[in-house]
Amino acid sequence: MNKKVLIVGASKMAQDYIKVLKDLEVEFTIIGRGAENAKECEKITNHKVITGGIEKFLNNNQHIFSHAIVAVGIENLYKTSKLLLDENIKNILIEKPGALFNSEFNELVNLSNKKKSNVYIAYNRRFLASVIKAREVIKKDSGVTSFNFEFTEWAHEIEPLKKAQEIKEKWFLSNSTHVVDLAFNLGGLPKEIVSYTSGSLNWHPSASVFCGAGVSDKSALFNYAANWESAGRWSIEVLTKNHKLVLRPMEKLQIQKKGSVALNFVEDIDYSLDEKYKPGLFLQTNNFINGDFNNLCSIQDQSRMITTYNKMANY
């Protein structure tokens, strides 16, 4: 198949994708909206950006694209993705979380099924070198027995961000699911889950403190916690019969052997791709472009998880 990629958006995220696509030597076209972002993108990537927005471009052009990458603001992900599906683009990668509301996810699922399009959500942390190594250990140890994770967000940094109110009000979905998605990707999807929340923030009124527990479809017990009004960080701990695997920070893997208190960084990991590109992005994009969808989060998977995410965040 002759691969031709449409990148929608001239954001920093789009620039990260451009860097990867250039090195993959894949033909691509960039569509931006405003002149200022387009100019900045052109300066950094040395690649032309067509301005005026995606609707204008699709109305005035007959180009056929095999793939599309949606790297616009979160509030515009659903609308942009729907337009691309209406254009019968068969392979679409949408920046997380893909949409903000249940009805939007349902419509994207229905439309992707109708159009027979492959639509995926870009959770690039699934493709970190640290995570790939963790999967090797998990497989060797015959699976996960339990796991826990923390998705504390730094409220003092998020509150002043110039983001749409609807994005901040759903910050768990918009941002924290980077951690939650990866935890469930490693340990299994929740089969049973009990969730508790308390507190609130001006920009995230549904909750500020979170905890819960459950059992995954891989029969692993799990628990989680986060306190957005206190100290903390993103973290995942996965336990097997022989090891505790610690992703803290998530880009690096630490390991503790059964019967030892020592927790050491794993030495034999090649981090070169995660150092050259935005971590996880090269392999995610390469797999998407080349039709290896096995470890990507489909729009159907994301839609099924929304009920759980809403429960965890008290939405």
C-alpha positions in Angstrom: 0.0 0.0 0.0 1.2 3.5 -0.9 1.3 5.3 2.5 0.3 8.9 2.6 -0.3 10.5 5.9 -2.4 13.5 6.8 -1.4 15.3 10.1 -4.1 17.5 11.5 -2.7 20.1 13.8 0.5 22.2 14.0 1.0 21.8 17.7 4.0 20.7 19.6 2.6 17.2 19.5 2.3 17.4 15.7 5.9 18.5 15.5 6.9 15.3 17.5 5.0 13.2 14.9 6.6 15.0 12.0 10.1 14.2 13.4 9.2 10.5 13.4 7.5 10.5 10.0 10.5 12.2 8.4 12.8 9.5 9.7 10.4 6.8 8.6 10.5 8.4 5.1 6.7 8.5 4.9 5.0 11.1 2.7 2.8 13.4 4.8 0.8 16.6 4.6 0.3 19.0 7.6 -3.0 20.9 8.0 -3.0 23.7 10.6 -5.6 26.3 11.5 -4.0 29.6 12.6 -1.0 31.3 11.0 1.0 31.7 14.2 1.2 28.0 15.1 1.8 27.1 11.4 4.7 29.5 11.2 6.3 28.1 14.4 5.8 24.5 13.2 7.4 25.3 9.8 10.3 27.0 11.5 11.0 23.9 13.8 10.3 21.1 11.3 11.3 22.8 8.0 8.1 21.4 6.5 5.2 23.4 4.9 1.9 23.7 6.8 -1.3 24.3 5.0 -3.4 26.8 7.0 -7.2 27.4 7.1 -8.2 24.3 9.0 -9.2 20.8 8.1 -12.7 21.5 6.9 -11.5 24.0 4.3 -8.8 21.6 3.2 -11.2 18.7 2.8 -13.6 20.9 0.9 -11.0 22.1 -1.5 -8.9 19.0 -2.1 -9.3 15.6 -3.5 -6.2 14.0 -2.1 -6.4 10.4 -0.9 -4.7 9.6 2.4 -4.1 6.1 3.7 -3.5 7.3 7.3 -4.4 10.3 9.4 -2.9 11.5 12.7 -5.1 13.9 14.8 -3.0 16.2 16.9 -5.3 19.1 17.6 -6.5 20.4 20.9 -8.5 17.9 23.1 -11.7 19.9 22.6 -11.5 19.4 18.8 -10.4 15.7 18.7 -14.0 14.4 18.3 -15.1 16.8 15.6 -11.8 16.4 13.6 -11.9 12.6 13.8 -15.5 12.6 12.7 -14.6 14.6 9.6 -11.8 12.2 8.7 -14.1 9.2 9.1 -16.6 10.9 6.8 -13.8 11.2 4.3 -13.3 7.4 4.4 -9.8 7.5 5.7 -9.2 3.9 6.8 -6.5 4.3 9.5 -6.8 7.1 12.1 -4.6 7.7 15.2 -6.2 10.2 17.6 -4.3 11.9 20.4 -5.6 10.9 23.9 -8.2 10.7 25.1 -10.0 10.7 21.7 -13.1 12.6 22.9 -14.5 13.9 26.2 -18.1 12.6 26.4 -19.8 9.2 26.2 -22.0 10.2 23.3 -18.9 11.3 21.3 -17.2 8.0 21.9 -20.3 6.1 20.9 -20.6 8.1 17.7 -16.9 7.5 16.7 -17.3 3.8 17.4 -20.4 3.5 15.3 -18.9 5.6 12.5 -15.7 3.6 12.5 -17.6 0.4 12.3 -19.7 1.7 9.5 -16.8 2.9 7.5 -14.6 -0.1 8.4 -11.9 2.2 9.5 -9.1 1.4 12.0 -9.3 4.1 14.7 -6.8 4.2 17.6 -6.0 6.3 20.6 -2.4 7.4 21.0 -1.3 6.2 24.4 2.4 6.4 23.5 3.6 5.1 27.0 2.5 1.6 25.9 5.6 1.7 23.7 8.3 2.9 26.1 11.5 0.8 26.2 10.9 0.4 30.0 7.4 -1.0 29.4 8.6 -3.4 26.6 11.2 -4.8 29.0 8.6 -5.1 31.8 6.4 -7.1 29.5 9.3 -9.5 28.8 9.8 -10.1 32.6 6.0 -10.5 33.1 5.8 -13.1 30.3 8.9 -15.0 31.7 7.3 -15.0 35.2 4.0 -16.3 33.8 1.9 -13.2 34.3 1.0 -10.5 36.7 -0.3 -11.4 40.2 -1.1 -7.9 41.4 -0.4 -4.3 40.6 -0.9 -0.8 41.9 -0.7 2.7 40.5 -0.7 6.4 41.4 -1.9 9.2 39.1 -1.3 12.2 41.3 -1.4 15.5 39.3 0.3 18.7 40.3 -2.6 21.0 40.8 -0.4 24.1 41.3 0.9 23.6 37.7 -2.4 22.7 36.1 -4.6 25.5 37.4 -2.7 28.3 35.6 -2.6 26.4 32.3 -4.5 28.2 29.5 -6.8 25.2 28.6 -10.5 25.1 27.9 -12.6 24.7 31.0 -14.2 21.4 29.8 -10.7 19.9 29.4 -9.6 20.8 33.0 -12.9 19.6 34.4 -12.1 16.2 32.8 -8.4 16.2 33.5 -8.4 12.6 34.7 -9.7 11.6 31.3 -7.6 14.2 29.4 -4.3 13.4 31.1 -4.3 10.9 34.0 -5.4 8.1 31.8 -1.9 7.9 30.4 -1.1 6.1 33.7 -4.4 4.3 34.1 -4.4 3.0 30.6 -0.8 1.6 30.9 -1.5 0.0 34.3 -4.5 -1.9 32.9 -2.7 -2.7 29.7 0.0 -4.5 31.8 -2.1 -6.0 34.5 -5.4 -6.7 32.7 -8.6 -4.7 32.3 -10.8 -4.3 35.4 -13.4 -7.1 35.8 -14.5 -5.7 39.1 -13.7 -2.3 40.6 -14.7 -0.3 43.7 -13.9 3.4 43.6 -13.9 6.2 46.1 -13.4 9.9 45.7 -13.4 13.0 47.9 -12.6 16.7 47.7 -12.7 19.0 44.8 -10.7 21.7 43.0 -12.0 24.9 41.3 -10.9 23.5 37.9 -11.7 19.9 38.7 -14.9 19.9 40.8 -15.7 16.2 40.7 -12.9 15.1 43.0 -9.3 15.8 44.1 -8.6 12.6 46.1 -9.0 9.1 44.6 -8.6 5.5 45.6 -10.0 2.1 44.7 -9.3 -1.5 44.2 -10.5 -4.5 42.1 -9.6 -7.6 40.1 -8.5 -7.6 36.5 -9.6 -10.0 33.7 -6.1 -11.6 34.1 -7.1 -12.5 37.7 -4.7 -9.9 39.1 -5.7 -7.9 42.2 -5.0 -4.1 41.9 -5.4 -0.9 43.9 -4.8 2.7 43.1 -4.6 6.1 44.7 -4.0 9.8 43.9 -4.2 13.0 45.9 -4.2 16.2 43.7 -4.1 18.4 46.8 -0.9 16.8 48.2 2.5 15.5 47.0 3.0 12.6 44.7 3.8 11.6 41.1 2.8 9.1 38.4 3.8 5.6 39.3 3.0 1.9 38.4 4.1 -1.2 40.3 3.5 -4.6 38.8 4.2 -7.8 40.8 4.8 -11.3 39.5 5.7 -14.4 41.3 9.4 -13.5 41.2 9.7 -9.7 40.8 8.3 -6.3 41.6 8.6 -4.1 38.5 8.5 -0.3 39.2 7.9 2.3 36.6 8.7 5.5 38.5 9.4 7.5 36.5 7.5 5.6 33.9 10.3 6.0 31.3 12.7 3.9 33.4 12.3 0.4 34.8 13.4 -0.6 38.3 13.2 -4.2 39.5 13.2 -5.9 42.9 13.8 -9.6 43.1 11.8 -11.8 45.5 13.7 -12.2 48.8 15.6 -9.0 48.4 15.1 -5.4 49.5 17.3 -3.9 46.8 15.5 -2.0 44.1 17.7 -1.4 41.1 17.4 0.3 37.7 17.5 -2.3 34.9 20.7 -1.9 32.9 20.2 -3.8 29.7 17.5 -1.6 28.2 18.1 0.4 25.0 16.6 3.8 25.6 17.9 5.4 22.4 14.5 5.8 20.7 13.0 7.3 23.8 15.9 9.7 24.0 15.8 10.8 20.4 12.1 11.1 20.1 9.2 11.9 22.4 9.3 8.7 24.6 7.3 5.9 23.0 6.3 7.9 20.0 8.6 6.3 17.4 7.4 2.7 17.9 3.8 3.7 18.3 3.8 5.6 15.0 5.9 3.0 13.2 3.4 0.3 14.3 0.4 2.4 13.3 1.8 3.2 9.9 2.8 -0.4 9.2 -0.5 -2.0 10.3 0.8 -3.6 13.5 -2.2 -2.6 15.7 -1.8 -5.3 18.4 -0.7 -3.0 21.2 -2.6 0.1 20.2 -5.8 1.2 22.1 -8.7 1.0 19.7 -11.6 3.4 19.8 -13.8 0.4 20.7 -11.5 -0.4 23.7 -11.5 3.3 24.8 -15.3 3.5 24.6 -15.6 0.4 26.8 -13.3 1.9 29.4 -15.1 5.2 29.6 -17.6 3.9 32.1 -14.8 2.8 34.4 -12.9 6.1 34.0 -16.0 8.0 34.8 -16.5 6.0 37.9 -12.9 6.4 39.0 -13.1 10.2 38.5 -16.6 10.7 39.8 -17.7 12.2 36.5 
